[in-house]
Amino acid sequence: MKIALIQSDLYWEDASANRKNFESKINQIDLKVNLIVLPEMFSTGFTMNASEVAETMQGETVLWMQSLAKQKQVAIVGSLIIAEEAKYYNRMLFVFPNGAIRHYDKRHLFTLAGEDKSYTAGTEKVIVEYLDWKICLQICYDLRFPVFARNTENYDLLLYVANWPKVRTNAWDALLKARAIENMSYVVAVNRVGLDANEYEHIGHSQVIDFLGNPVLNPREKEGVFIVEVDKKPMLETRNKLDFLSDRDQFEIRI
């Protein structure tokens, strides 16, 4: 599967400007890719002003994602702020090439920034099946909670979108590698760059790691579109050979 990671600065609380920015970058992709990954809250930046900028599942940004996915015949994934039944969610949308949508609501809300006061936490772990790949959807702060990400479903790819600040980049790099190794899964992680309205700096470090913790795409610090190809066969062969996942602990997550 060929994946395009789009690492970009974001326009603060300006969905129209962000859509134009990402559409321009997507239009510049001249290779056939199967999946395009955008950062967390790609249409607004990581804002707590949910009531002012939230959209619905029938809103402009969702329709834009569906239109582009159909036009380009590619799956597109990223998170945005969704209002639903008088609640707000940091919702990760996986839009298939035919426009169909699966979604994951961020389970672990970032209390340090007050995300838990503005948004409602999700309650389900979501695995998407696409092109014979099982993809586990996760958002930013979820990265710090390995039990929730534990590969009990035999997924093939763990996908993170984030607004992870520069000051904690070392943790980002270390935890992504740990998630890949312990779950014997590819990890694809897309972060933003640039300074947000709260004066937090982001340097990206979007990257791809294989099932043994080896880099497929080394961390990047500049804006750009980075294309990688991942192959299930060597991962499955390694899992069968080492069989580490068979020795994982049994547990129950209580939401």
N, C-alpha and C positions, 0 to 999 in steps of 0.2 A: 504494500500500500504506500502510495506517495502522499506525503503530508506537507502542507505549507504552513509555517508558523509566522504570523505577522506580529512583529514587535514594533510598537509605535507609541509616540506621545499621544495624549488625549486632550481634547478640548473640554474644559470644565463645564459640566451641565449643559452641553450643547449637542444634542443628538443629531441634528441636521448636519452640523459641521463634521462630526465623527463619522456619520454614514458616508459623506462625500469623501473623506480622507481614506477610509477603508475600501470604498468602492474603487477609488483610483489605484490603490495598491493591488487590489485583486485583479483589476483589468491589466496590470502590468505583468501578471504571471503568464509566461509564454510556454510553460510546460503543462502537460496534462497531469493534474493532481486529483486525488480522490477525496481529500479532506483539507479544509482550511480552518485554522484555529485562530481566534481573536482573544484578546485579554479579558479579564474580569471587568464587569461594568464598562464595556468598551464604548457605550454610547454616551456616558456621562462622567466617567471617572468615579472613584470610590467616595461617593457623597452620602451623607446621612440625611440629606433633604429629600427623602423618599416621596413625600406627599407632593412636592413641587415638580418632580421630574419623572415620576413613574408613568409607565405606559401599560396598556393592556395586551393581551394575547392577540388582539385584533388591531393593535396599534401600528404606527408607521415603521418602527424598527423591525418588528416581527415580519410584517409584509415585505419589507426590504430584503430581509434574509431569505425568505421563501422565494422571492422573485429572482434574486441572484443565484440561489442554489439551482433553480430550474434552468435559468439561462445558461449557466456555466456547466450544468450537469455535474455538480460537486456537492458534497456535504459541507455545511458550515456550522461551526460551533463557537459559542462565546456566551458570557453572561451579561444580563441587563436587569434593570429594576422593573418588576412587574407588580401591578396592583390587581388584587383578586379578592373578592368578598370582603372588602374593607380591611384587607391586610396587604403588606408589602413584602415581596420576596426578592432576594438576590438569586435570580433564576438562570441556570445554565441551559441554553437551548441547543439541541442537536437537530439541525434541519437537514433532512435527507434530500437527495437530488430531485425527488418528485414533489418536494414541498412539505411532506409529512414531518411532524415534530415529536421528539421525545424531550422531556425536560427533567432537570434535577434542581431542587431547591437546596441552597447551601445549608448544610447541617450544623456546622460549627461557626457561629457568629462571633465576630471579632470584638469581644467586650472592651478591650483597651480603647477602641475608637467609638464605642457606644453603638455598634451595629445591632446589638441585641435589643436596644431600645427603639430602633427605627424599623427593624425587620422581624419577620417571623421565621423561625428555623424550620428547615425541612425535616421530614421524619423517615425518608426512605433512601436507601442506597440504590443507585440506578446503574444498570448495565445495559448498554446499547449494543445491538447486533447489527453489524454493517460490513458487507463484503467478506463474510466469513470470519470477521474479527469480533471479539467480545470486548467492548470498551467501557471502562469504569469512569464515570464522570465525577470530578472533584473540583472544589473551588478554594484556592488560596489557603486560609487558616485551617482547612481540613487536613493540610499536609502535616500538621503537628500531632495528629491523632491516628497512630498506626493501626489501632484495633478496628476503626471504622473502615480503613482501606484494606484490611487483611483479605488476601485472595482466597476466599472460601468458595468462590463461584468459578474458579479456573478461567478468569478473564485473561486477555492477552495484552491489553494496553491500559495503562493508568494515565488519565488525561487531567492535567491541572491547568486552570486559567487563574491569573492572579493580578493583584496590585500590591506587590511585595516590595517594601522600601529598601533602599540601599543599605541602611544601617544594620539590617539583619540578613544581608546577602549570604554570609557564611552559613547561617542556619538553613536558608533556602537550598543551597548547593548540597549540604550534607544530608538533609532530610530527603531530597529527591533521590539521591544515590541509595540511601537506605531503603526507601520504598521499592526501588527497582530490585535490589538484591533480595530483600526478605520475601517479596512476592513473586520472584522469578518472572517478572513482567517488564515489557518495555514501559518507559515513562516518557511522556511528552508534556513539557511544561512551557506555557507562554505567559510572560509577564510584560508589563508596560515599561516605558522609559519616560524621563522628563520629570519636571517639578509640578506637583499638583497645587490646588488652591490653599491647602493647609501647609504648604512649604515643605512637604515631604518629597525627597528626591528618589527617583527610581532609575536603576541602571539595567533593567531587563534581566539578563542572565537566562533568557529563554534557552532551552536545551532539550536534547533527546538522549536518553540513557538506555542501554540494552539490559537484558534480563540477568546479566552478571555484574552490572554496575559499570560497564565500559561506556565511554562516550560515543554516541553516534553523531551527535552535533554538539560541539563544545559550546559553553555559555557565550552568548553574544551580548554586547553592551551598547550597540548602536541601533538606530532604527533600521528596519530591513525586513525583507521577506526571505525566509530560510526554508529550503526544500530538502526533505530527507526521504529516503525509502526504507521501510522496515519490512522484514521478512519473518513470517511465522515459523517456517520450517526449522531453522536452527534453534529457535526458542523451544519448540516442542521436543526436538531431539535432546536438548540439554535437560529439560524437565524429566523426560523419560529416563535419561542416563543417571542423573543425580537423585531424582525423586525426593527432593527436600520438602516439597509441599505436602507429601503424604504424612509427614511427621508433625504437621502444624497442630497447635492446641485447638481443642473444641471449646467454644464459648458462645454466650448469648449476649447480644447488645440490647440494652434496655433504653428506649427513647423516652 
